[in-house]
């Protein structure tokens, strides 16, 4: 099992984890942003080195969110929404250090369990996907898109619609087969040969639009010492006591997180909410959840770190990102000219092993960096946003410019998609659906054309093979689920 | 029936096949969404068309929001005229000032910190990426090329 490892890799992973924690711990900045902002740094690295940095940022970013969730009742990243339910009440009781340490330990265990699933599941799924012809590849992307839409609660139709808009935007380029431009204005033809680039689109949607939102509310999310509860040691953390009787909860939550991660395009907040509600319905004392008991905290934090490994499964085996952060990772693989998909593991065994190793190392570093100097880490939430955003913007600009060896067109794309992302959120369209549509759009077209040309244009090709029937069934199930879920939540609302 | 389900893949026009399908799906789905949401509105007794509300939150910070967009446009316009480092130092400082708000406009310590942040962050990042890693950054009149050493400071 060859893999890349060494002191320089460790240093890069350490850097990634620490910066990730900072981004995760500042409300209004997310793990996706952390990975996106530092992506340009990997232009100069090897793929292995880049993985240590980016996975460090990912793991750190997801974990850092628990600090403000517990101390100021505001989730640092969307994936720690449910951490506030029990974490903050514990801080109110003067048990903030205990809560933080339970959260950190849960995060670590969640990360480890999901790593196990990643290692076992990816080769299986890839082995299965290798048998896919263009027909199944087309259908599996279609399936991915219905799943995302189905899970964007009450917004399935809007989700699919905006996903298709994403597909359409991705097709604004020069079609490689007959070298003809489509949907590109004449004056932009020299710039848009390969269409809009992923990086400016992503940063625009996830970082710049966020900056606009913060500007809109006056960037006042600053916290003084009075707002936050100090890290106090009224009741310390004891592993044997705090995790006693919680193992079922830990494993269930981690697996929920991992499973949600495997579903394409579904982010950490869904994982955290699902695991929390399951913990509540399985609990012996459901009435205590929400009043500051470790049970709810453990459910939320194991599940959101469980997501990290899970989200890498479809990325590495099918080439479909599991959440918005792994969508950025696709960018990193593309930069290095590595195709992720069914053939990834067999053609790049060293990089595959390095992914696993880097995940392990980053989780361990995350634990060490957060658990012991927790008092220091808790100070991060006081870093003012107005100081960080200008630097983040400067780095995003640099990254966008360098995407295709230096073009101002991509820098302007940053502004364009920043505004697009801002408006999408304002009009209640799920942004992640748009992103996934854009990422998968060109593949979707490619497989569609391949599939129908092989059968002289007959659309019946999509219904002939038994494997395609299975995927059609999955698509039907996901749509049915969405409709039922819609009804249920409407009934609950009435 | 079989003929209906056939699309002719012709080399010269095949770039249009998939975009056309996508546009049709968008139109049909769009109509469905309007019907579904319209019906839900009618059921709830709300009028079908309401005067669109402002998309901004109440009392939004006009200065910071529009200022931020204006500064971004100015920043991007000047980048490849002046060069990455000088433009970025200027604009990281300006963004710091904008985000700090009017009440800190006369606070000398705030401005001093802004200057230090912009100088340190931009110079270190520009040297690291542009000079050490050799990544192409926007160049302009303030870019320094030292041909003999093969060094560029953007």
Interface residues (C-beta under 8 A of the other chain):
Chain A: X40 X41 X43 X44 X157 X158 X160 X161 X164 X165 X167 X168 X171 X175 X177 X178 X180 X182 X183 X211 X212 X215 X216 X217 X218 X219 X385 X386 X387 X389 X390 X391 X393 X394 X395 X397 X398 X401 X402 X405 X406 X408 X411 X412 X414 X415 X419 X423 X426 X427 X444 X445 X448 X449 X452 X453 X456 X457 X458 X459 X460
Chain B: X2 X5 X6 X7 X8 X9 X11 X12 X14 X15 X16 X17 X18 X19 X22 X23 X25 X26 X29 X30 X32 X33 X36 X55 X56 X57 X60 X61 X64 X65 X67 X68 X69 X72 X73 X75 X76 X79 X80 X84 X88 X91 X92 X93 X95 X96 X99 X100 X101 X113 X117 X118 X121 X122 X125 X129 X132 X133 X134 X135 X136 X137 X138
